[in-house]
């Protein structure tokens, strides 16, 4: 699993332990002390960035995403200081037999 997601943090103080479910990966990150409006989440082709800033503190986490994550369908929930991200997997092509005509 660690080859799919890597936390890009200078000191690697905040490990990410994604859960691999059948249809999605789930990541939980602690952002205690921040309100939902103080947290910004963005995703590019292979990076997920979560930044939070208030008057006293700032926090940033960058997670390298697996190629099979459908970034257009990422869902975030924030409850009691815990940010839960659901990263749906792209459809996997299981292949098919090709007949010669």
Protein Blocks (a to p, Z undefined) as FASTA:
>chain_A
ZZmpccddfklpaccdddddfkbccddddfehiafklpccdddfkbccdddddfkbccdd
dddddfklcfklcccddeehiacdddddddddebjadddZZ
